[in-house]
Amino acid sequence: MAIELTLMSRGYCHLCYDMEVALRPIAEEFGASVTVLDVDADPALEANYDELVPVLLHGDKQLCHYFLDEAKTREYLAGIR
């Protein structure tokens, strides 16, 4: 089963960039793909995630926001493997 993660982000957000970079090795380790969505490109996404970005999701489950919680993310991904 392929693991598909979504990172809610915005282009000018340094926290978003930092989370994307920190997430790469974990995604590779677990064979996960990461789709980065710009919340500013979609009014519904902006309404839901505006002040929370970056937000890391697996489906509808929010794994973390603002900063990557590496331990929690690894634990979660190991559990769904």
C-alpha positions as CSV (number, residue, x, y, z in Angstrom):
1,M,0.0,0.0,0.0
2,A,1.5,3.3,-1.0
3,I,1.5,6.0,1.6
4,E,0.4,9.4,0.3
5,L,1.0,12.4,2.5
6,T,-0.1,16.0,1.9
7,L,1.7,19.1,3.0
8,M,-0.5,22.2,3.2
9,S,1.9,25.0,2.4
10,R,2.3,28.4,0.9
11,G,5.1,29.8,-1.2
12,Y,6.4,32.5,1.0
13,C,6.3,30.5,4.3
14,H,9.7,29.6,5.7
15,L,8.2,27.1,8.2
16,C,6.5,25.4,5.2
17,Y,9.8,25.1,3.4
18,D,11.5,23.8,6.6
19,M,8.9,21.2,7.1
20,E,9.1,20.0,3.5
21,V,12.9,19.7,3.7
22,A,12.8,17.9,7.0
23,L,10.0,15.5,5.8
24,R,11.9,14.3,2.7
25,P,14.2,11.7,4.4
26,I,11.3,10.4,6.5
27,A,9.1,10.1,3.4
28,E,11.9,8.2,1.6
29,E,12.5,5.9,4.5
30,F,8.8,4.9,4.6
31,G,8.3,4.9,0.8
32,A,5.8,7.7,1.1
33,S,4.9,10.3,-1.6
34,V,4.4,13.9,-0.5
35,T,2.0,16.2,-2.4
36,V,2.6,19.9,-1.6
37,L,-0.6,22.0,-1.9
38,D,-0.5,25.8,-1.9
39,V,-3.4,26.9,0.4
40,D,-3.4,30.3,-1.3
41,A,-4.4,28.7,-4.6
42,D,-7.7,27.4,-3.3
43,P,-10.1,29.4,-1.2
44,A,-11.5,26.3,0.6
45,L,-7.9,25.2,1.6
46,E,-7.1,28.7,2.7
47,A,-10.2,28.9,4.9
48,N,-9.4,25.5,6.5
49,Y,-5.6,25.9,6.9
50,D,-4.8,29.6,6.7
51,E,-3.2,30.2,10.1
52,L,-2.1,26.6,10.7
53,V,0.4,26.1,7.8
54,P,2.4,24.1,7.3
55,V,0.1,21.2,8.0
56,L,1.1,17.6,7.3
57,L,-1.8,15.2,6.6
58,H,-2.4,11.6,5.8
59,G,-5.8,11.6,4.2
60,D,-7.9,13.5,6.7
61,K,-5.7,12.8,9.7
62,Q,-3.5,15.8,10.7
63,L,-0.1,14.6,11.8
64,C,1.4,17.9,12.8
65,H,1.4,21.6,12.0
66,Y,3.9,24.5,12.2
67,F,6.8,22.2,12.8
68,L,7.5,18.6,11.8
69,D,7.0,16.3,14.8
70,E,9.5,13.7,13.6
71,A,8.9,11.2,16.4
72,K,5.1,11.3,16.0
73,T,5.3,11.1,12.2
74,R,7.7,8.1,12.3
75,E,5.5,6.4,14.8
76,Y,2.4,7.0,12.8
77,L,4.0,5.9,9.5
78,A,5.4,2.7,11.1
79,G,1.9,1.9,12.4
80,I,0.3,2.1,9.0
81,R,3.0,0.3,7.0
